[in-house]
Amino acid sequence: MLNNPTSMSARPYVGTLPWVCIQSDATRTLLGKCGEDEPIGNIPTSTLDCFCCIERGRIVNWECASAVWQSCLTYLGVAPSSPHGVVTTLPIYSTRKDIERMIDVFFKDLKASALFLTNPWISAIMASGAVTGIVIHQEDTAIAITPVVKMRVVEEAVVRLQFGARDLKQSQSWKPIFDSINASIGKCSPALRPELWSRIILSGHFPEEFEEALEPELRVRATKTGLMPNENFDILIDDTIAEGKLSTWIGLSIIGALSSTLHENPVIEDGAIGVYITSEQYRQHGASFPFKNKAQGSVLAYNATPAEEAVVPSPPVPSSLHWESPDQWVSVHSDAFHTQ
């Protein structure tokens, strides 16, 4: 079954494929050409009994994830025998072991010719056209709050939360997000804070009411903690809610359409936007190839502690809510997914 989220036709491509991109998130898998502004179609990404491949920011069923990604490639007409590259983002709580297994899946199972790994916050800031800002990326069951300065992630200020849109149905439960944004900016140097306050990028599943509440809530916290230069300082939300829901896909579309030179040396301004691996490098070095170079591996900003072992603050869930248990390119973004 294919749902069409835009006015574009949802028919599969035939013949020689152009650059294409795929993004799986909490509600759907979006399909389209890399370099385009919108996807052409929407494939549901879970079973009717809400079975999920990815939960709380980690892939929990690799067979399921591999099958979903294979279905995407098949729908787009990418045969295993045809040369193709894959641009993909990592789930928020990915560990090094998870990353290496993802690399194995794409090269062994899906026969990718090349793989480009990035993070959703980098993809979102690419979509915004900025090089500096703080990205608030929310998936169905995980959130990442990430300051980026000239495309370099301020790693010591990254905040990951193991709850997301599924848990935050009412405004009473948004407080941990507001607090975490303020705390993240507080971990950055004072010289960087004004620019971060003036470029807050929302990515993922946020209701309109959240954007309306964000500026006044952050102003109260920033004034109280002394993180704002003055009371008249502007806090600017970069994107609309509608555009934010597509920002990760759009960013992947941009990355997939970059030149081969930038894929091989993916540095913009002061920071790397991801890691590039060819099938030949995989054959020679295996799935650990990105980590052979410490600087290159750190670009992936993987979570050193498995999600199930991490101490993660949970939101104050209202009584009406419950916590549920835990050059041809293709780009894939994944989080916990279920049918839209």
N, C-alpha and C positions, 0 to 999 in steps of 0.2 A: 504493500500500500504506500502511495506517495502523496503527501500533502504539499500543495503549492503555496509558499508563504508570500509570493510576490505576484506581479502580473505576468511574469515570464512563463513560457511553456515549461512543463515538467517532463517533457519527453526525453528519453536517453539520447545522447549524441550518437552519431553513426560516422563511419569513416575515420579519417585521421583526427585524433583529438588535439585540441589546443591545450595550453596550460590549464589545469583544473585545480580546485581546492575543495576540501571537505572539512566541516567542523561539527563534531558531536558535542552537545552540551546537555544540560539537565532535561531538556524537553524535546530535542530533535537533533537530527543530523542534517546540516545544510550542505547543499551541493552547488558547485558553480565553477566558472573559469577563473583562474588566478589572473589578476589584473582588472577584473570587473568590480563594480560597486555593490552588486547584490547577488545573492544566490539564486539558482533557478528552481530549486526544489527542496523537499523536506521529507526525510525518511524517519519514522518513529524509531526510538532507540531503546525500547524495553518491551517486555511482554505485558499482557494485560494484568497479570498478577503482580505487577510492579517489581519484577526481578531486575536487578541492576548489576551491570558489570563493574561499576565503580561506585564506591561508597565512602563518604567522609574524606574525599580528596585523594583516594588511592584506588587503583585497579584491584578488584578482589576476585575477578573471574577472567583469567587470561584467554581461555577458550572462547568465551562470549565476546570479549573485546576484539580478538582476532577475526571472529566471524563477522562482526559488525563492519570492521574496516574492509574486509574482503568484499562484503556486499556493496560497500560504497564504490570500490574500484570497479567491480563488475558492472554496476549500474552506469558508471561513467564511461564504460567501454575500455578500461585499461586491462589488457590481458597480461598474465604473468610473464609471457614471452616478450612483451614489448618494453623497451626502455622507459622507465619512469622514475621520477624522484618523489619523495614524500616530505612535506614540511609539516611538523606536528608540534603541538604544545604538550607539556607535561602536566598531569594532574597535580594539584597544589601541594599535596603531601607526599609526592614521589620520593622514594629513597634511591640511593645509588643502585641497589639491587633491582628496583622497579625499572629504572632507566635502562639498565643493561638488558633486562628481559624485553622491554619495549623494542630495543634495537634488534634483538634476536627475532622478534615477531616480524618486524618489517623486512628484514633481510632474508630470513629463512622461510617464513610462511608466505609472505606477500611479495617476495622476489623484487624488492625495490632495487633500483640501480644506485640511488643515493638517498640520503636521509638528512634532513635539517631539523634539529631539535631547538625549540625555544620555549619561553614561558608565556603564559597568558598576559601578564602585565606588560611584557615587551611588545607583544602583538597588539595590545590595546593602545599603547602609546604611539606605535607606528601608525595606527588608524587615525589617531587624533592629529597627526602632522607635527606634533611637538617632539622635543628631545628632552624636556624637563617637566616633571609634574609628579603628583602622587596618584597612583592608580588604585582604585577600590574595585577589585574584581570579585564578584560574587557568583558562585555556582549554586547548585541545588543544595549541597550539603557541606560546603567549605567556602571560606573567604580568604583572600590575600590582600593585604594593604601594603603597597610597595612604593617608596619614594625612588624616583629615577632622576638622575642629574646628568645631562648631556649623554643620555643613553647608558649611563653606568648606574647599576642598581646599588643603592645604599644598603648593603646587606645587613648591617647591624641594626637597621631600623625596620626591616621587614617584619610584619605581624601576620601570622597565619591563625585562622580561627576554624575549628572543626564543627561549624554549623553554617547554615546558609539559608537560601530562599525558602526551602521546605519548612524550616523552623521559625522563620520570622514573618508570620502572617499578620501580626498586629504591631502597631507602633510602639507598644510598651517594651517590645523585645529588641528594639533598635539601639538601645543605650550602649551595649558593648561595642558596637561598630563605631559610634561617635567617639567613645572613650579611646578606642584603639587608634583611630585616625589621629586624634590629638597626641596620643602617646608616641606614635610613629614619627610625627613631625618633631616632637620634642627630643627624639634621639638624634636628629640631624643637627648640624652646626647652625648657629644663629644666622650666619650669612646666607644659608640656603633656604631658610624658612619662608621669607616673603614670597619667593618664586613658587614654592610648593603650595602655599595658601592660595595663590592666584591661578593655579592650574590643577584643579581636582578633577580627575577623569573617572567617570563611572563606567564600569564594564560588566555586563551580565544582567542578572534578573533583579531589578529594583522597581518598586511601584512609584508612581508619580509623587505620592505623598512623602516618600522618603527623600526625594530631591528637594521638595519644598521645605522639609524639616531640617535638612542637612546644614544649610548656611547658618541659621540662627542657633542651632545646637552647637555647632563648632565655634561660633563666635563667643558663646557663653563660656565654653571650656578653655578656649585660647586666652580670653581675657583673665579668667580666674587663675590660670597657671602661668601667666606672663609670657606666653609664646607668640603674642601678636604685637607688632611694632607700636600700634596705637589703636584706639577704639574705632577710628574711622577707616581702618585698613580693609580693603576689599577681599572677600573670599569668593572666588569665582569657580563655578561648576562648569566644566569644559563642554559637556555634551548633553544632548537631550536623552531622555529615557529610551525613546524608540531607536535612536542611533546607537546608544550604549549596548543594547541587546545584540547588535550585529558587530560591535567593534572588534571582537576577537577574530571573527571570520574575515572582516575587512583587512585587519592587520596581517593575517595569514595570506590573504590574496595579494597584498602588497609585497610581502616577503617572497612569495612564490614567483612573482614577476620581476624580481631584481635580476641584475646581470649575473652571469656565471662567476665573474670576478668577485662580486660581493658575496655570493654564496660561499666561495672558497676562502675568502678573507672577510668574514661578516662583522666588520667594525664600522660603526657610525659615530662621529664625534669622539667621545672618550670611552665608549663601551662597546663590547661585542653584543650582537643581537641574538646569538645562538651558536650552535656547533654544527659543522658540516662533516658528514661521513660518506665515503663512497663504498660501493660493494667490494671493491678491491682492497680498500683499507680494512673493511670488516673481515674479509677472508684472511688477511695477513695478521691482524691484531686481535680480532674478536670483538665482543660487545664492550670490552673495557677500554677500547681505543680513546674515547673522549677524556678518560681519566688518567691516561699516561702522561699528559701534560697537565700539571696541577692548575695552572692559570686557565686553561681551556675548560677543564672539568668544573671549575668554580663558577663559570658562566651559567651553568645549569641550575645553580642555587638549589641543589637538592636538599631534602630534609634528612639530616643525619640520624634523627631518631624516628623509628617507625611510628606511624600515626597511632597505632593501638597502644604504644608505650608513652606517647607524649602527654604531658600535662597541659590540657587545653581548656581555657575558660569556656563555660557554657552560658548561653543567654538566660536571663530571667524569664522563663517560659510562662506565659499566663495560663491560668487553670484550664482555659478552653483549648489549649494546645497540648500536644504530646510529643515526646522525643522519640523518633523512629530509630531502630537499631542500624547499628551500623552495616633540449630544452622543453621538456614536458614535465610539469611538477604537479604534485598532489599535496594539499595541506589538510591536516587532520587535527582537530582540537577536541579533547574529551573531558567530561566531568561525570558525576553521577547522573545517569540518564533514565528517563522513563517516557512513556508516550505522552505527547502534547495534548 
